[in-house]
Amino acid sequence: MTSLLGSLPLALVAQSADKRKSPEALRKAALQIDKHVAEIFRKKKLSVPAVVDDSTFLRRSFLVAAGRIPTLEEAASFLEIDDPKKRELLTGYLLKSDGYRSHMQNYVFDLLRAKDDGPVGTESYAAPYMNFIQESVANNVPWNQFAHQLISAKGIAWEKGSEAVGYFIRDKGMALDNLSITMQIFTGERLECAQCHDSPTNKWERMDFFELAAFTHGQREINQGVWRKAIRAYEGTNFRRSELGNLFYWLRDNIHYGTLEDQGAGRIKLPNDYQYKDGDPGEMIGARTQFGKRVRSSDRRDSGKSRLEFAKWMTTENPNFDYITVNRMWARVMGSPLTYPVDEYVKPEKTASPALTKYLSALIVELGYDLKAFQNVLLLTKTFQFAANPMAFEAGVPQAFNGRQLERMSAEQMWDSLVTLVVKNPDQLPKRKFSEHIYYKDKPILVGKKTMAQLAREVVAIKDPAKYRAYVEQLLEEFKAGGGSATGSQDMTMASKSRPGPARGIARASELSAPAPAGHFLREFGQSDRELIGTATTEANVAQILEIMNGHVEKMVVSNRGAAVYQALNKGSTEADKTRYIYYAILSRAPTDGEMRMLMRDVIDGSRESYQNLVSALVSTHEFMFIQ
């Protein structure tokens, strides 16, 4: 067999101008983490777990960092070379790949419960918001900056720089629920019970909840009410079904709905059923934080800036933000969080290693909340390479330090791994599309004349209902007369191909509908419905068995004569070589001597059908479906 090293550009992550993120600095940080972990085992008088072999490390690294198994070429290139630095080189290769972006995008979509469809089934905010998340992940925007943008955003969703308003519009009309979710995501504090009463399970009181809610209170659409006043002139007619009525309601759903007027009122009224002595029903109270640096809102007269103060406090002035970020990333890379649950704040002194906890919290700050660099450090540790060690767990070492325990791939990892068996370059498949073209009744309108952002600015700037009606009537005439392009039919064709939204056809999970429709492979294998945080599951069910036996797995891979996995038949000169390459492509390892003898004796006879049977058997194994 010939080494495929030349086909795989293994390389370290490019040198950073920031010395804190240089390869040498990242290696030192990884070594420091390993020392803290070794101290945990020393105190328990246990040996540090063994390191996994190359094939296990290869597959684990790909699934954790890139969300898929390696291709045949990637697997052979890594397994067939003898280089003491190849594990570090592989880590750099993965973090530079588009696979990292794709897998990380799935993670952020899930965490934020981001969906392609708005509550009213429109693109009122979803398309620009989803694109904002995708670009933020692709550009590796620091996590504190990303969080700040989400919490402080205002303006029109379609305008550049304001797309993050989709975070609040996602929960429009449920601002109190959104606050609970924000606190859970970024601070690990559970306030949902305190929305109605003093919590019986934690420290939070109802007053605490509403003092925090005051920071984000006062969300309203820009020029709220102008649309409603303008449409009153048409009452009493069959207006909703008319062309003009359709356009009015389209503007409401696709422009007005996706706007936020200001950045928080800083004050809120206590509900009419408020039942405690520290406040009266209907009393107006000001915003105040309860932990970290205590902050009171300066918005005493609805100046509309309290969310800016809240965002600053959230990302710079409380200890929870750093630890929750660290705990989420540790769980993502190592398979188990430092402390359970992953989104609950725990003081350093109550963790298994206070020194490690403090070091990691300081490291995320030192790295400027660069999640890719932080994960790079974790991937470089010996701790990441530990073999599963249940004996250590039984001896009292937390699961977070015992190597990845056997777990089934997530729905997205399963799908993307199947895609990898189908296409040669899974990271080069079609991506999500985003276009600023105006789409009315699923057709591009005014291409080359006006963008969605320009239209939105014009619409929300109108403050007089009569002028609004005149504008919409004129706009309808423009849609009728100038629905095409100002520069010719070629622009129209390009616009049709640029429909905002998910990619069509075979693509990675990150590029498909978010979430996938009911009945899709992704949903059958437990993809989150994006209604609540953490609703994804890896539990088995009958539908999954059917998908493997005669569903997507059979159609996409086994019976697909053009699937990339069958390229193994062209690379090997003998039946044994061909079998070995199929193992590389599916399980990222060579068959054992015993497996090879059995296959050559009982399964492989040189026919296409015998190799299809082998592929079918291997993709049905626990070894394929589980991360080790």
C-alpha positions in Angstrom: 0.0 0.0 0.0 1.2 3.5 -0.8 1.2 6.3 1.7 -1.3 9.0 1.0 0.6 11.6 3.0 1.0 13.9 0.0 -2.7 14.2 -0.5 -3.5 15.6 3.0 -2.2 19.0 4.0 -1.5 18.3 7.6 -0.2 21.5 9.2 -0.2 23.4 12.5 -2.6 26.3 12.9 -1.1 29.3 11.4 1.2 31.4 13.6 -0.8 34.1 15.4 0.4 37.6 15.8 -0.9 37.2 19.4 1.8 35.3 21.3 -0.8 33.9 23.7 -2.2 31.9 20.8 1.1 30.7 19.2 1.6 26.9 18.8 4.2 27.0 21.6 1.9 28.9 24.0 -1.0 26.5 23.3 1.3 23.5 23.9 2.4 24.9 27.3 -1.2 25.5 28.3 -2.1 21.9 27.4 0.8 20.7 29.5 -0.4 22.8 32.4 -3.8 21.2 32.2 -2.4 17.7 32.1 -0.3 18.5 35.3 -3.5 19.5 37.1 -5.3 16.4 35.9 -2.4 14.2 36.9 -2.6 15.7 40.4 -6.2 14.5 40.7 -5.1 10.9 40.0 -2.1 11.3 42.3 -4.4 12.3 45.2 -6.5 9.3 44.5 -3.4 7.1 44.3 -4.3 5.9 40.8 -2.3 5.6 37.7 -3.1 8.1 34.9 -5.1 6.4 32.1 -3.4 5.0 29.1 -3.4 6.9 25.8 -5.5 5.6 22.9 -4.0 4.2 19.7 -3.7 6.2 16.5 -6.9 4.9 14.9 -9.0 5.8 18.0 -7.4 9.2 18.3 -7.9 9.8 14.6 -11.6 9.0 14.7 -12.2 10.7 18.0 -10.5 13.9 16.9 -12.5 14.1 13.6 -15.8 13.6 15.3 -15.1 16.0 18.1 -13.4 18.8 16.1 -15.1 18.4 12.7 -18.3 16.5 13.4 -17.6 13.7 11.0 -15.4 10.6 10.4 -12.3 11.1 8.3 -12.4 10.3 4.6 -10.5 7.4 3.2 -7.7 9.7 2.1 -7.5 11.4 5.5 -7.5 8.2 7.4 -4.9 6.5 5.2 -2.7 9.6 5.3 -2.7 9.7 9.1 -2.5 6.0 9.8 0.3 5.2 7.3 2.9 7.7 8.4 5.3 7.5 11.3 5.7 11.0 12.6 5.9 11.9 16.4 4.1 15.2 15.7 1.3 13.8 13.6 -1.4 14.1 16.4 -0.6 17.7 16.9 -0.5 18.2 13.1 -3.9 16.6 12.8 -5.4 18.9 15.4 -4.2 21.9 13.5 -5.6 20.5 10.3 -9.0 19.9 11.8 -9.3 23.4 13.4 -8.4 25.0 10.1 -11.0 23.0 8.2 -14.5 24.1 7.2 -15.6 21.0 9.1 -14.8 22.7 12.4 -17.0 25.7 11.3 -19.8 23.3 10.3 -19.7 21.3 13.6 -19.4 24.4 15.7 -22.2 26.1 13.9 -24.5 23.1 14.8 -23.5 23.6 18.4 -24.3 27.3 18.5 -27.6 26.8 16.6 -28.6 24.3 19.3 -27.5 26.4 22.2 -29.4 29.5 20.9 -32.4 27.4 19.7 -31.9 29.1 16.3 -34.5 28.1 13.7 -34.9 28.9 10.0 -38.6 29.8 10.4 -39.9 32.6 12.5 -43.0 32.2 14.8 -45.3 33.3 12.0 -43.6 31.1 9.4 -41.7 34.0 7.6 -38.2 35.2 7.1 -38.9 38.2 9.2 -35.7 37.8 11.1 -34.5 34.2 10.7 -32.6 34.5 7.4 -30.3 37.4 8.5 -30.0 36.0 12.0 -29.0 32.6 10.9 -26.5 34.1 8.5 -25.1 36.2 11.4 -24.5 33.1 13.5 -22.9 31.3 10.5 -20.6 34.2 9.8 -19.7 34.7 13.5 -18.6 31.1 13.8 -16.8 31.2 10.5 -14.9 34.3 11.6 -14.3 32.9 15.1 -15.8 35.9 16.8 -14.7 35.9 20.4 -17.5 34.4 22.6 -17.8 37.5 24.9 -18.1 39.7 21.9 -20.7 37.4 20.3 -22.7 37.3 23.5 -22.5 41.1 23.9 -23.9 41.5 20.3 -26.8 39.2 21.0 -27.8 40.9 24.3 -27.4 44.5 23.2 -28.6 44.4 19.5 -31.1 46.8 18.2 -32.3 48.0 14.8 -33.5 46.2 11.7 -32.7 42.5 11.3 -31.9 42.9 7.6 -29.4 45.7 8.1 -25.7 44.9 8.4 -24.7 45.1 12.1 -28.2 44.6 13.4 -28.8 40.9 12.5 -28.3 39.9 16.1 -31.7 41.3 17.0 -32.9 37.9 16.0 -31.9 36.6 19.4 -34.7 38.6 21.1 -37.1 38.3 18.2 -36.7 34.5 18.5 -38.7 34.8 21.7 -40.9 37.8 20.8 -43.7 38.3 23.2 -41.9 36.1 25.8 -39.3 38.5 27.1 -39.3 37.0 30.6 -38.7 33.5 29.2 -35.9 34.9 27.0 -34.2 36.3 30.1 -34.3 32.9 31.9 -32.8 31.3 28.8 -30.1 34.1 28.6 -29.1 33.5 32.2 -29.0 29.7 31.7 -26.9 30.0 28.5 -24.3 32.5 29.7 -24.3 32.4 33.5 -25.5 28.9 34.5 -28.2 30.4 36.8 -31.7 28.9 36.6 -34.3 31.6 37.2 -37.3 30.1 35.5 -39.1 29.2 38.8 -38.4 32.7 40.2 -40.5 34.2 37.4 -43.6 33.1 39.3 -42.4 32.6 42.9 -39.4 32.5 45.2 -37.5 29.4 44.0 -37.7 26.4 46.4 -34.6 24.8 44.8 -32.0 27.6 44.7 -31.3 31.1 46.0 -33.3 33.1 43.6 -36.3 35.2 44.7 -39.0 36.6 42.5 -37.8 40.2 43.1 -34.3 39.1 41.9 -35.9 37.8 38.6 -37.8 41.0 37.9 -34.8 43.2 38.7 -32.8 41.4 36.1 -35.8 41.4 33.7 -35.9 45.2 33.9 -32.6 45.3 31.9 -34.2 43.7 28.9 -37.7 45.1 29.3 -39.3 47.5 26.8 -38.7 45.6 23.6 -40.9 47.0 20.8 -40.8 47.4 17.1 -39.5 50.5 15.4 -42.3 53.0 14.9 -44.6 50.5 16.5 -48.2 51.1 15.6 -47.8 53.0 12.3 -48.6 49.9 10.2 -51.7 49.2 12.4 -53.0 52.8 12.0 -52.4 52.8 8.3 -54.3 49.6 7.7 -57.4 50.9 9.6 -58.4 52.9 6.6 -59.2 49.7 4.7 -61.4 48.2 7.4 -64.8 46.9 6.3 -63.5 45.6 2.9 -62.2 42.2 1.9 -58.8 43.8 2.2 -56.8 40.8 3.5 -57.3 38.9 0.3 -56.5 41.7 -2.0 -53.2 42.3 -3.7 -52.7 45.4 -1.6 -53.7 43.6 1.6 -51.3 40.8 0.9 -48.4 43.3 0.6 -49.4 45.1 3.8 -49.3 41.8 5.7 -46.1 40.8 4.0 -44.5 44.0 5.2 -45.7 43.4 8.7 -44.3 39.8 8.8 -41.0 40.3 6.9 -40.0 43.8 8.0 -41.7 45.2 11.1 -41.6 41.9 13.0 -37.8 41.9 12.7 -37.0 45.2 14.3 -36.1 46.4 17.8 -36.6 50.0 18.8 -34.0 50.5 21.6 -31.7 48.7 24.0 -33.8 48.3 27.1 -36.0 50.3 29.4 -34.1 49.6 32.6 -37.4 49.6 34.5 -40.3 47.2 34.8 -43.6 46.9 36.6 -44.1 44.1 39.1 -46.9 41.8 38.0 -50.4 42.3 39.5 -50.1 38.9 41.3 -46.8 39.9 43.1 -47.1 38.3 46.6 -44.1 39.3 48.6 -43.4 42.1 51.1 -40.4 43.5 49.2 -42.6 45.0 46.5 -46.2 45.9 45.6 -48.2 44.7 42.7 -47.8 47.1 39.8 -44.8 48.9 41.4 -42.2 50.2 39.0 -38.7 48.9 39.9 -35.3 49.5 38.4 -32.8 47.0 37.0 -30.2 45.5 39.3 -27.8 42.5 39.2 -27.5 40.1 42.1 -24.0 38.6 41.7 -20.6 39.4 40.4 -20.1 43.2 40.2 -23.4 44.7 41.4 -24.8 46.9 38.7 -27.8 49.1 38.8 -29.3 50.5 35.6 -28.8 54.2 34.9 -32.0 54.2 32.8 -34.2 56.0 35.2 -36.5 57.5 32.5 -36.6 54.9 29.8 -33.6 56.2 28.0 -33.3 52.8 26.2 -29.7 51.8 27.1 -30.1 49.3 29.9 -29.3 46.2 27.6 -25.9 47.7 26.9 -25.2 47.8 30.7 -26.6 44.2 31.0 -24.4 43.0 28.2 -21.3 44.5 29.7 -22.0 43.1 33.1 -22.8 39.6 31.6 -19.5 39.4 29.7 -17.0 41.2 31.9 -18.3 41.6 35.4 -19.4 38.3 36.7 -17.4 35.1 37.3 -20.2 32.8 36.0 -19.6 33.7 32.3 -16.0 32.5 32.3 -16.8 29.2 34.1 -19.9 28.3 32.1 -17.9 28.9 28.9 -15.1 26.7 30.1 -17.5 24.0 31.3 -19.3 23.9 28.0 -16.1 23.7 26.0 -14.6 21.0 28.3 -17.8 18.9 27.8 -17.7 19.4 24.1 -14.1 18.2 23.7 -13.8 15.7 26.6 -17.2 14.2 26.5 -18.2 15.1 30.1 -18.3 18.5 31.8 -16.1 19.5 34.7 -19.3 19.6 36.8 -22.9 18.5 36.1 -25.1 19.9 34.8 -23.0 21.6 32.1 -25.0 24.9 32.4 -25.0 25.3 36.2 -22.4 27.5 37.9 -20.2 25.9 40.5 -17.7 27.7 42.6 -14.1 26.6 42.0 -13.6 25.4 45.5 -16.4 22.9 45.0 -15.0 21.3 41.9 -12.7 18.3 41.7 -9.6 20.5 41.2 -10.0 24.1 42.2 -6.6 24.8 40.8 -7.6 23.4 37.4 -10.9 25.3 37.4 -9.2 28.6 38.2 -6.5 27.9 35.6 -9.1 27.2 32.8 -11.2 30.3 33.7 -8.0 32.4 33.6 -7.0 30.7 30.3 -10.3 31.5 28.5 -9.8 35.2 29.5 -6.1 35.2 28.4 -7.1 33.8 25.0 -9.6 36.6 24.6 -12.6 34.2 24.6 -11.3 32.6 21.4 -13.2 29.3 21.5 -11.2 27.8 18.7 -7.9 28.5 20.5 -9.3 27.2 23.8 -10.5 24.0 22.2 -7.1 23.7 20.4 -5.5 23.6 23.8 -7.9 20.9 25.1 -7.3 18.8 21.9 -3.6 19.0 22.5 -3.8 17.6 26.0 -2.9 14.0 27.0 -6.2 14.1 28.9 -8.1 14.3 25.6 -6.2 11.2 24.5 -7.1 9.1 27.6 -8.6 5.7 27.0 -12.0 5.2 28.7 -11.2 4.3 32.4 -14.3 3.2 34.3 -12.1 1.9 37.1 -11.0 5.5 37.9 -14.6 6.6 38.0 -15.5 3.9 40.5 -12.5 5.1 42.6 -14.0 8.6 42.8 -12.3 10.4 39.9 -14.9 12.5 38.1 -16.0 11.4 34.7 -14.5 14.5 33.2 -11.0 13.1 33.6 -11.4 9.5 32.7 -11.3 9.6 28.9 -14.3 9.7 26.6 -16.8 7.1 27.6 -18.5 5.2 24.9 -21.4 7.3 23.5 -23.4 7.3 20.3 -22.7 10.0 17.8 -25.1 13.0 17.8 -27.7 13.1 15.0 -25.5 15.6 13.2 -22.4 13.5 13.5 -24.2 10.5 12.2 -25.6 12.3 9.2 -22.3 14.0 8.4 -20.4 10.7 8.7 -22.8 9.1 6.2 -22.3 12.1 3.9 -18.5 11.5 4.2 -19.0 7.9 2.9 -21.0 9.3 0.0 -18.9 12.2 -1.3 -15.1 12.6 -1.6 -14.9 16.1 -0.1 -17.7 16.6 2.5 -16.4 20.0 3.5 -16.8 21.3 0.0 -20.5 20.6 -0.3 -23.0 23.4 -0.9 -23.4 25.9 2.0 -26.3 27.8 3.3 -27.3 30.7 1.0 -28.1 34.2 2.0 -29.3 37.0 -0.3 -30.5 40.5 0.3 -32.8 40.2 -2.7 -36.5 40.9 -1.9 -38.5 37.7 -2.3 -42.3 38.2 -2.6 -44.4 35.1 -3.1 -41.2 33.1 -3.6 -40.0 35.3 -6.5 -37.1 37.8 -6.6 -38.5 41.4 -6.9 -36.7 44.6 -7.9 -33.4 42.8 -8.4 -30.7 45.4 -9.0 -33.0 48.2 -7.9 -33.6 47.6 -4.2 -32.4 45.2 -1.5 -34.3 43.9 1.5 -32.2 46.2 3.8 -33.0 49.3 1.7 -36.7 48.4 1.6 -36.8 47.9 5.4 -35.1 51.2 6.1 -37.6 53.0 3.9 -40.6 51.3 5.5 -39.7 51.8 9.2 -38.7 55.4 8.6 -42.3 56.3 7.7 -44.1 57.8 10.8 -47.3 59.1 9.2 -50.1 56.5 8.5 -51.3 58.3 5.4 -47.8 58.4 4.0 -47.4 54.8 4.8 -50.5 53.9 2.8 -49.3 55.9 -0.1 -45.9 54.2 0.1 -47.3 50.7 0.0 -49.7 51.5 -2.9 -46.7 52.8 -4.9 -44.6 49.8 -3.8 -47.3 47.5 -5.2 -47.1 49.2 -8.5 -43.4 48.8 -8.5 -43.7 45.1 -7.7 -46.1 44.7 -10.7 -44.2 46.8 -13.2 -40.6 46.4 -12.1 -40.6 42.9 -10.6 -37.7 42.0 -12.7 -34.2 43.2 -12.8 -33.0 46.7 -13.8 -30.0 45.2 -15.6 -31.4 42.3 -17.5 -32.6 38.7 -17.2 -29.2 37.4 -16.1 -29.6 39.1 -12.7 -33.0 37.5 -12.3 -31.5 34.1 -13.0 -28.8 34.7 -10.4 -31.4 35.9 -7.9 -33.4 32.8 -8.3 -30.3 30.7 -7.5 -29.6 32.9 -4.4 -32.7 32.1 -2.5 -32.0 32.8 1.2 -32.0 29.7 3.3 -30.7 26.2 3.7 -28.8 24.4 1.0 -30.6 22.0 -1.3 -29.7 18.3 -1.9 -27.0 16.5 -0.1 -25.1 18.7 2.3 -23.8 18.7 5.8 -26.3 19.0 8.7 -25.3 22.6 9.4 -26.4 23.6 5.9 -29.8 21.9 6.0 -33.1 23.2 7.5 -32.6 24.1 11.1 -34.0 22.0 12.6 -34.7 19.3 10.0 -38.4 18.6 9.3 -40.1 15.8 11.3 -39.3 12.4 9.8 -35.9 13.4 8.5 -33.0 11.2 9.4 -31.6 13.9 11.7 -34.8 14.1 13.7 -35.2 10.3 13.9 -31.7 10.2 15.4 -32.5 12.8 18.0 -31.7 16.3 16.6 -33.0 19.1 18.9 -36.3 20.6 18.0 -34.8 24.0 19.1 -37.7 24.7 21.4 -35.7 24.4 24.6 -32.0 24.2 25.3 -30.5 20.8 25.3 -33.4 18.8 23.8 -31.2 16.7 21.5 -31.0 13.1 22.4 -28.9 10.0 21.6 -31.5 7.5 22.8 -32.3 4.6 20.5 -35.7 3.9 18.9 -37.2 1.6 16.3 -37.2 4.3 13.6 -33.4 4.4 13.7 -33.1 0.6 13.1 -35.3 1.1 10.0 -33.2 4.0 8.8 -30.1 1.8 9.0 -31.6 -1.3 7.5 -33.6 0.1 4.6 -33.7 3.9 4.9 -31.1 6.6 4.4 -28.2 4.4 5.2 -29.1 1.8 2.6 -30.0 4.3 -0.1 -27.3 6.9 0.5 -24.4 4.6 1.1 -24.8 0.8 0.6 -26.7 0.7 -2.6 -25.1 3.9 -4.0 -22.6 2.6 -6.6 -21.0 6.0 -6.8 -20.5 6.5 -3.1 -17.0 7.6 -2.1 -16.6 4.5 0.2 -16.4 2.3 -2.9 -13.3 4.3 -4.1 -11.5 1.8 -1.9 -12.1 -0.8 -4.6 -10.0 1.2 -7.0 -7.2 1.9 -4.6 -6.4 -1.7 -3.6 -4.7 -4.1 -6.0 -5.7 -7.2 -3.9 -8.9 -8.3 -2.2 -7.1 -7.8 1.2 -6.1 -4.3 0.2 -9.6 -3.3 -0.9 -11.0 -4.7 2.4 -8.4 -2.8 4.4 -9.3 0.5 2.6 -13.0 0.0 3.3 -12.2 -0.4 7.0 -10.2 2.8 6.8 -13.1 4.6 5.2 -15.8 3.4 7.6 -14.1 2.6 11.0 -10.8 4.5 10.5 -8.7 1.4 11.3 -7.4 -1.6 9.6 -9.2 -5.0 10.1 -7.7 -7.2 12.8 -5.9 -10.4 11.6 -8.9 -12.4 12.8 -11.4 -10.2 11.0 -9.3 -10.3 7.8 -9.1 -14.2 7.9 -12.9 -14.5 8.4 -13.7 -12.0 5.6 -11.4 -13.6 3.1 -12.8 -17.0 4.0 -16.5 -16.3 4.3 -17.5 -12.9 2.9 -15.2 -11.4 0.2 -15.3 -13.3 -3.1 -14.2 -10.4 -5.4 -17.8 -9.5 -6.4 -19.3 -6.0 -6.0 -22.1 -7.6 -3.9 -19.6 -9.0 -1.4 -18.2 -5.6 -0.7 -21.6 -4.1 -0.5 -22.4 -6.6 2.2 -19.3 -5.6 4.0 -20.2 -1.9 3.9 -23.7 -2.7 5.1 -22.3 -4.7 8.0 -19.8 -2.1 9.1 -22.1 0.9 9.1 -24.5 -1.1 11.2 -22.0 -1.8 14.0 -21.8 0.0 17.3 -18.2 0.8 16.4 -19.3 3.0 13.5 -22.2 4.7 15.4 -20.4 5.3 18.7 -17.5 7.7 19.7 -14.8 6.0 21.6 
